[in-house]
Amino acid sequence: MKLLVIDIGGTFIKYGIYNVDKFKLTNKGKILTPHENQSDLFNTIKNIANESPSVEGCSISMPGTIDTKRGYVFQGGALQYNNGTYFSKVLRDKLGLPVTINNDARSAALAEQWQGRLKNVDNALVLVLGTGLGCSIVQNGNIYEGSHNYAGEFSVIFTKGFKKNGSNALLGNQVSVPLLVDEISRIYGKKLSGIEAMNVVKNKANANVCKLFDDYLENFAVQIFNFQIMFDPEIILIGGGISQNNFFMDCLKRRVESIFSLLPFEINHSEIESCLFSNDANLIGSAKTFLDQSQI
């Protein structure tokens, strides 16, 4: 069986063909995510599907609070035009294919449970860094969705007063990778890619950029410490494109360890690793969502 798998992000749409029998992802591509309206998004997906013949279904990873069984999006996260939509049904009618959807961070966790670093792991957190911060909570070997489907929507955690700080009070905006890269570019005086931005920090090419990155790391590391205390996972996986950057991951691990070292007593805590499938985790997890829903 071949499936069209799509990962809709706040900045890019990534896609590919997943061969379920061979456990192989091919024909990968990436395009900008439409931000104007949902019709543009559906048309973009249809164009991708038109270039993907011989697939038997389509499965999508996307931001937001999602009821996978009903194919319903309560709220669309970075893409608010998806709010209140029976997304799977609308897209199924447009594509003429069975369609499943799942939250992006839960898709990443499914991939890691299925074939990656969460095999035989009972308790874990999967933090997906992108336009915002997605999280999948694995408890007793199962992905915990909560009573209202929004367990793990860490982007909307308040760490500051909203009246004073506005959207900057939200954790998702504080650790947003595109916002970090944009701010590094502004300070550096040149539009930079994510890799270039990390190289500026690594090479200590600008003191103000280094200060910005240091503050970013401190904030994120403190929240990871808090998550460790709240959930006590065996392992914390970091997903999203930036998780492929060894410099970033090394800095993050050291900063988290430095926070634990400040305590007057020792706390056993998780290893922090990148997702095995890196930027493909959401796509592979989408295939698993499709297979799971087909058995219901």
VENMOVEN-V428426 format. One record per helix or strand of 3 or more residues. SS is the DSSP state (H for helix, E for strand). FROM is the first residue (numbers start at 0). TO is the last residue. If there is no record, write none. Layout:
ss & from & to
SS & FROM & TO
SS & FROM & TO
//
This chain:
ss & from & to
E & 1 & 7
E & 11 & 18
E & 23 & 31
H & 37 & 49
E & 56 & 61
E & 64 & 66
E & 71 & 74
H & 79 & 81
H & 86 & 94
E & 97 & 102
H & 103 & 114
E & 123 & 128
E & 132 & 138
E & 141 & 143
H & 153 & 155
H & 161 & 168
H & 170 & 173
H & 176 & 187
H & 193 & 201
H & 206 & 230
E & 234 & 238
H & 240 & 243
H & 245 & 259
E & 270 & 273
H & 277 & 293
//
